[in-house]
Amino acid sequence: HQALFKLVVNKAKELDLTPAVITFDQHPTKVTSPDNAPRALTKIKRKLELFQENGIEYVYLIKFNQKRSETSAKEFFKEVFVAGINAKYVFVGEDFQFGYRKEGDVNLLRSEGEKVGIEVSGIPLIKDHTIKESAISSTAIRMHLQNGEMALANKKLGRMFEYEGKVIEGDGRGSSIGFPTANLGIDQELAIPAEGVYAAWFQCQNGAVKKAAVNIGRRPTFKDDDPILQIEAHLLNFDGDLYGQLGRLSFVQKIREEKKFKSLEEFQGQLRADLTNIRSLLDNS
């Protein structure tokens, strides 16, 4: 998407137009096939912020519902590209599909555009030449997250993967053993990296950014087969109350798998080693 944004912004400057993006308020699959809908990589509010950071000045946000899913491709073109934003030049990925049952593609978009003076450019999928020519896509990024491959996920995103949530009250176990944590609420609609221990940056609601050791998992040292997944962030060199505030994690690297320790002392020793490792890694990132 960042490559597309750059093309849009440059073309807008060339033609003295406004750089704009058309997007849906949710993944279409959430309406057409809810059981198969992928988790979002980014909340819509954050997505809008990223659009702005990439030079986009106007966003046409479409509410995707059952009625929209049944709109024909030609009708969609007229409603959105012509009447909606008065487009003059459109960039889409070469695999772009739209309209009822994905009946529209780049060729249809181009032919309809010619009738009303809209030029259309289908952009080839960007390949990652370091990873067996794999295409850069949200599907590929989700797979890397599921595997805990943060370097690959971040490279394809063009930024660090972020997870944002409200700091909720935990059971206080971290504080009791000398490693207090900020527990982020789980959003079932957002993608979450694989279980394990991570080096990350934690952005507080007031904008302050702190180094963080993050555990995503079920804390097997304290409870066997806990069905509840937790995201716990221990902020380095921080002493404060974050309850009820929004926190944003930017993941850098997975450090190790979550594991069950034989004793509390062994667990604490591993945490101290993790913090040393994470502090060094973030100092050099």
Order of alpha helices (4+ residues) and beta strands (2+ residues): alpha-beta-alpha-alpha-beta-alpha-alpha-beta-alpha-beta-beta-beta-alpha-alpha-beta-alpha-beta-beta-beta-beta-beta-alpha
